[in-house]
Amino acid sequence: MENKTISKQLTQIMQMCYQINNVETCREETGNLPTVLVDFHGHTCQLDARIYEEGWGAEVNPDYTAVIYLDYSDASEKLNVLIERLSVTLKLKARKEKKQNV
């Protein structure tokens, strides 16, 4: 059933978000480390995601946005795209952290 797939994807997404944002990541705190914002809207069965590759700021536009309705037939495909994008963001974070520690 697709619900099990979507549930696994959502769990993976949240784990990746925590890996990216396991500490405060606004620009004032971490410089330019990536920030991910994810919202779930239960009344519309909707997941919204925003990725800020250079860190979140009040006047900063996200580098990537996704609006995924989890009860639509293309939800699993769109979640996979988000997972891929988060994977790229994790690699970006690792490179930036390595650069900061040099």
PyMOL CGO cylinders between C-alpha atoms (Angstrom):
from pymol import cmd
from pymol.cgo import CYLINDER

trace = [
    CYLINDER, 0.00, 0.00, 0.00, 1.25, 3.48, -0.84, 0.3, 1, 1, 1, 1, 1, 1,
    CYLINDER, 1.25, 3.48, -0.84, 0.59, 4.76, 2.70, 0.3, 1, 1, 1, 1, 1, 1,
    CYLINDER, 0.59, 4.76, 2.70, 3.44, 2.60, 4.04, 0.3, 1, 1, 1, 1, 1, 1,
    CYLINDER, 3.44, 2.60, 4.04, 5.78, 3.98, 1.39, 0.3, 1, 1, 1, 1, 1, 1,
    CYLINDER, 5.78, 3.98, 1.39, 4.79, 7.55, 2.16, 0.3, 1, 1, 1, 1, 1, 1,
    CYLINDER, 4.79, 7.55, 2.16, 5.17, 6.94, 5.88, 0.3, 1, 1, 1, 1, 1, 1,
    CYLINDER, 5.17, 6.94, 5.88, 8.71, 5.62, 5.36, 0.3, 1, 1, 1, 1, 1, 1,
    CYLINDER, 8.71, 5.62, 5.36, 9.56, 8.56, 3.12, 0.3, 1, 1, 1, 1, 1, 1,
    CYLINDER, 9.56, 8.56, 3.12, 8.26, 11.04, 5.70, 0.3, 1, 1, 1, 1, 1, 1,
    CYLINDER, 8.26, 11.04, 5.70, 10.35, 9.39, 8.40, 0.3, 1, 1, 1, 1, 1, 1,
    CYLINDER, 10.35, 9.39, 8.40, 13.43, 9.58, 6.18, 0.3, 1, 1, 1, 1, 1, 1,
    CYLINDER, 13.43, 9.58, 6.18, 12.73, 13.24, 5.40, 0.3, 1, 1, 1, 1, 1, 1,
    CYLINDER, 12.73, 13.24, 5.40, 12.42, 14.15, 9.06, 0.3, 1, 1, 1, 1, 1, 1,
    CYLINDER, 12.42, 14.15, 9.06, 15.64, 12.29, 9.91, 0.3, 1, 1, 1, 1, 1, 1,
    CYLINDER, 15.64, 12.29, 9.91, 17.47, 14.16, 7.16, 0.3, 1, 1, 1, 1, 1, 1,
    CYLINDER, 17.47, 14.16, 7.16, 16.04, 17.48, 8.31, 0.3, 1, 1, 1, 1, 1, 1,
    CYLINDER, 16.04, 17.48, 8.31, 17.31, 16.78, 11.81, 0.3, 1, 1, 1, 1, 1, 1,
    CYLINDER, 17.31, 16.78, 11.81, 20.76, 15.90, 10.44, 0.3, 1, 1, 1, 1, 1, 1,
    CYLINDER, 20.76, 15.90, 10.44, 20.84, 19.23, 8.64, 0.3, 1, 1, 1, 1, 1, 1,
    CYLINDER, 20.84, 19.23, 8.64, 19.35, 21.23, 11.53, 0.3, 1, 1, 1, 1, 1, 1,
    CYLINDER, 19.35, 21.23, 11.53, 20.38, 19.55, 14.78, 0.3, 1, 1, 1, 1, 1, 1,
    CYLINDER, 20.38, 19.55, 14.78, 21.35, 22.96, 16.13, 0.3, 1, 1, 1, 1, 1, 1,
    CYLINDER, 21.35, 22.96, 16.13, 20.04, 26.47, 15.52, 0.3, 1, 1, 1, 1, 1, 1,
    CYLINDER, 20.04, 26.47, 15.52, 20.95, 27.46, 11.97, 0.3, 1, 1, 1, 1, 1, 1,
    CYLINDER, 20.95, 27.46, 11.97, 19.95, 31.07, 11.48, 0.3, 1, 1, 1, 1, 1, 1,
    CYLINDER, 19.95, 31.07, 11.48, 22.71, 33.06, 9.81, 0.3, 1, 1, 1, 1, 1, 1,
    CYLINDER, 22.71, 33.06, 9.81, 23.52, 35.00, 12.97, 0.3, 1, 1, 1, 1, 1, 1,
    CYLINDER, 23.52, 35.00, 12.97, 24.42, 31.73, 14.72, 0.3, 1, 1, 1, 1, 1, 1,
    CYLINDER, 24.42, 31.73, 14.72, 26.11, 29.58, 12.06, 0.3, 1, 1, 1, 1, 1, 1,
    CYLINDER, 26.11, 29.58, 12.06, 27.05, 31.81, 9.17, 0.3, 1, 1, 1, 1, 1, 1,
    CYLINDER, 27.05, 31.81, 9.17, 26.04, 30.15, 5.95, 0.3, 1, 1, 1, 1, 1, 1,
    CYLINDER, 26.04, 30.15, 5.95, 25.16, 26.57, 6.93, 0.3, 1, 1, 1, 1, 1, 1,
    CYLINDER, 25.16, 26.57, 6.93, 21.97, 25.28, 5.28, 0.3, 1, 1, 1, 1, 1, 1,
    CYLINDER, 21.97, 25.28, 5.28, 18.61, 25.49, 6.98, 0.3, 1, 1, 1, 1, 1, 1,
    CYLINDER, 18.61, 25.49, 6.98, 15.54, 23.38, 6.23, 0.3, 1, 1, 1, 1, 1, 1,
    CYLINDER, 15.54, 23.38, 6.23, 12.00, 24.33, 7.25, 0.3, 1, 1, 1, 1, 1, 1,
    CYLINDER, 12.00, 24.33, 7.25, 9.24, 21.71, 7.04, 0.3, 1, 1, 1, 1, 1, 1,
    CYLINDER, 9.24, 21.71, 7.04, 5.55, 22.18, 7.85, 0.3, 1, 1, 1, 1, 1, 1,
    CYLINDER, 5.55, 22.18, 7.85, 2.77, 19.59, 7.93, 0.3, 1, 1, 1, 1, 1, 1,
    CYLINDER, 2.77, 19.59, 7.93, -0.79, 20.74, 7.45, 0.3, 1, 1, 1, 1, 1, 1,
    CYLINDER, -0.79, 20.74, 7.45, -3.12, 18.04, 8.72, 0.3, 1, 1, 1, 1, 1, 1,
    CYLINDER, -3.12, 18.04, 8.72, -6.27, 19.69, 7.46, 0.3, 1, 1, 1, 1, 1, 1,
    CYLINDER, -6.27, 19.69, 7.46, -5.02, 19.43, 3.85, 0.3, 1, 1, 1, 1, 1, 1,
    CYLINDER, -5.02, 19.43, 3.85, -2.68, 16.41, 4.21, 0.3, 1, 1, 1, 1, 1, 1,
    CYLINDER, -2.68, 16.41, 4.21, 0.11, 18.65, 2.94, 0.3, 1, 1, 1, 1, 1, 1,
    CYLINDER, 0.11, 18.65, 2.94, 3.86, 18.83, 3.51, 0.3, 1, 1, 1, 1, 1, 1,
    CYLINDER, 3.86, 18.83, 3.51, 5.68, 22.09, 2.76, 0.3, 1, 1, 1, 1, 1, 1,
    CYLINDER, 5.68, 22.09, 2.76, 9.47, 22.22, 2.64, 0.3, 1, 1, 1, 1, 1, 1,
    CYLINDER, 9.47, 22.22, 2.64, 11.88, 25.09, 2.16, 0.3, 1, 1, 1, 1, 1, 1,
    CYLINDER, 11.88, 25.09, 2.16, 15.65, 24.77, 1.87, 0.3, 1, 1, 1, 1, 1, 1,
    CYLINDER, 15.65, 24.77, 1.87, 17.96, 27.73, 2.46, 0.3, 1, 1, 1, 1, 1, 1,
    CYLINDER, 17.96, 27.73, 2.46, 21.41, 26.69, 1.27, 0.3, 1, 1, 1, 1, 1, 1,
    CYLINDER, 21.41, 26.69, 1.27, 23.12, 29.71, 2.84, 0.3, 1, 1, 1, 1, 1, 1,
    CYLINDER, 23.12, 29.71, 2.84, 21.10, 29.64, 6.07, 0.3, 1, 1, 1, 1, 1, 1,
    CYLINDER, 21.10, 29.64, 6.07, 17.75, 31.10, 7.04, 0.3, 1, 1, 1, 1, 1, 1,
    CYLINDER, 17.75, 31.10, 7.04, 17.25, 34.82, 7.39, 0.3, 1, 1, 1, 1, 1, 1,
    CYLINDER, 17.25, 34.82, 7.39, 14.14, 36.99, 7.63, 0.3, 1, 1, 1, 1, 1, 1,
    CYLINDER, 14.14, 36.99, 7.63, 14.85, 38.62, 4.27, 0.3, 1, 1, 1, 1, 1, 1,
    CYLINDER, 14.85, 38.62, 4.27, 16.23, 35.50, 2.53, 0.3, 1, 1, 1, 1, 1, 1,
    CYLINDER, 16.23, 35.50, 2.53, 14.31, 33.59, -0.14, 0.3, 1, 1, 1, 1, 1, 1,
    CYLINDER, 14.31, 33.59, -0.14, 14.57, 29.79, -0.12, 0.3, 1, 1, 1, 1, 1, 1,
    CYLINDER, 14.57, 29.79, -0.12, 16.70, 28.07, -2.74, 0.3, 1, 1, 1, 1, 1, 1,
    CYLINDER, 16.70, 28.07, -2.74, 14.18, 25.23, -2.98, 0.3, 1, 1, 1, 1, 1, 1,
    CYLINDER, 14.18, 25.23, -2.98, 10.52, 24.90, -2.11, 0.3, 1, 1, 1, 1, 1, 1,
    CYLINDER, 10.52, 24.90, -2.11, 8.11, 21.98, -2.28, 0.3, 1, 1, 1, 1, 1, 1,
    CYLINDER, 8.11, 21.98, -2.28, 4.39, 21.71, -1.61, 0.3, 1, 1, 1, 1, 1, 1,
    CYLINDER, 4.39, 21.71, -1.61, 3.34, 18.07, -1.52, 0.3, 1, 1, 1, 1, 1, 1,
    CYLINDER, 3.34, 18.07, -1.52, -0.21, 16.86, -0.99, 0.3, 1, 1, 1, 1, 1, 1,
    CYLINDER, -0.21, 16.86, -0.99, 0.26, 13.45, 0.58, 0.3, 1, 1, 1, 1, 1, 1,
    CYLINDER, 0.26, 13.45, 0.58, -3.10, 12.13, -0.57, 0.3, 1, 1, 1, 1, 1, 1,
    CYLINDER, -3.10, 12.13, -0.57, -2.39, 12.83, -4.28, 0.3, 1, 1, 1, 1, 1, 1,
    CYLINDER, -2.39, 12.83, -4.28, -1.24, 10.07, -6.60, 0.3, 1, 1, 1, 1, 1, 1,
    CYLINDER, -1.24, 10.07, -6.60, 2.12, 11.75, -7.25, 0.3, 1, 1, 1, 1, 1, 1,
    CYLINDER, 2.12, 11.75, -7.25, 3.01, 12.19, -3.56, 0.3, 1, 1, 1, 1, 1, 1,
    CYLINDER, 3.01, 12.19, -3.56, 5.58, 9.40, -3.39, 0.3, 1, 1, 1, 1, 1, 1,
    CYLINDER, 5.58, 9.40, -3.39, 7.35, 10.67, -6.50, 0.3, 1, 1, 1, 1, 1, 1,
    CYLINDER, 7.35, 10.67, -6.50, 7.47, 14.22, -5.13, 0.3, 1, 1, 1, 1, 1, 1,
    CYLINDER, 7.47, 14.22, -5.13, 8.71, 12.98, -1.76, 0.3, 1, 1, 1, 1, 1, 1,
    CYLINDER, 8.71, 12.98, -1.76, 11.55, 11.17, -3.56, 0.3, 1, 1, 1, 1, 1, 1,
    CYLINDER, 11.55, 11.17, -3.56, 12.52, 14.45, -5.24, 0.3, 1, 1, 1, 1, 1, 1,
    CYLINDER, 12.52, 14.45, -5.24, 12.59, 16.14, -1.82, 0.3, 1, 1, 1, 1, 1, 1,
    CYLINDER, 12.59, 16.14, -1.82, 14.70, 13.30, -0.40, 0.3, 1, 1, 1, 1, 1, 1,
    CYLINDER, 14.70, 13.30, -0.40, 17.22, 13.73, -3.22, 0.3, 1, 1, 1, 1, 1, 1,
    CYLINDER, 17.22, 13.73, -3.22, 17.35, 17.47, -2.62, 0.3, 1, 1, 1, 1, 1, 1,
    CYLINDER, 17.35, 17.47, -2.62, 17.89, 16.94, 1.11, 0.3, 1, 1, 1, 1, 1, 1,
    CYLINDER, 17.89, 16.94, 1.11, 20.69, 14.50, 0.29, 0.3, 1, 1, 1, 1, 1, 1,
    CYLINDER, 20.69, 14.50, 0.29, 22.41, 17.20, -1.76, 0.3, 1, 1, 1, 1, 1, 1,
    CYLINDER, 22.41, 17.20, -1.76, 21.89, 19.66, 1.10, 0.3, 1, 1, 1, 1, 1, 1,
    CYLINDER, 21.89, 19.66, 1.10, 23.48, 17.24, 3.59, 0.3, 1, 1, 1, 1, 1, 1,
    CYLINDER, 23.48, 17.24, 3.59, 26.56, 17.01, 1.37, 0.3, 1, 1, 1, 1, 1, 1,
    CYLINDER, 26.56, 17.01, 1.37, 26.65, 20.80, 1.06, 0.3, 1, 1, 1, 1, 1, 1,
    CYLINDER, 26.65, 20.80, 1.06, 26.47, 21.15, 4.84, 0.3, 1, 1, 1, 1, 1, 1,
    CYLINDER, 26.47, 21.15, 4.84, 29.36, 18.69, 5.31, 0.3, 1, 1, 1, 1, 1, 1,
    CYLINDER, 29.36, 18.69, 5.31, 31.53, 20.62, 2.82, 0.3, 1, 1, 1, 1, 1, 1,
    CYLINDER, 31.53, 20.62, 2.82, 30.76, 23.94, 4.51, 0.3, 1, 1, 1, 1, 1, 1,
    CYLINDER, 30.76, 23.94, 4.51, 31.45, 22.56, 7.99, 0.3, 1, 1, 1, 1, 1, 1,
    CYLINDER, 31.45, 22.56, 7.99, 34.76, 21.13, 6.80, 0.3, 1, 1, 1, 1, 1, 1,
    CYLINDER, 34.76, 21.13, 6.80, 35.68, 24.50, 5.28, 0.3, 1, 1, 1, 1, 1, 1,
    CYLINDER, 35.68, 24.50, 5.28, 34.79, 26.32, 8.52, 0.3, 1, 1, 1, 1, 1, 1,
    CYLINDER, 34.79, 26.32, 8.52, 36.97, 23.96, 10.58, 0.3, 1, 1, 1, 1, 1, 1,
    CYLINDER, 36.97, 23.96, 10.58, 40.06, 24.41, 8.39, 0.3, 1, 1, 1, 1, 1, 1,
]
cmd.load_cgo(trace, "trace")
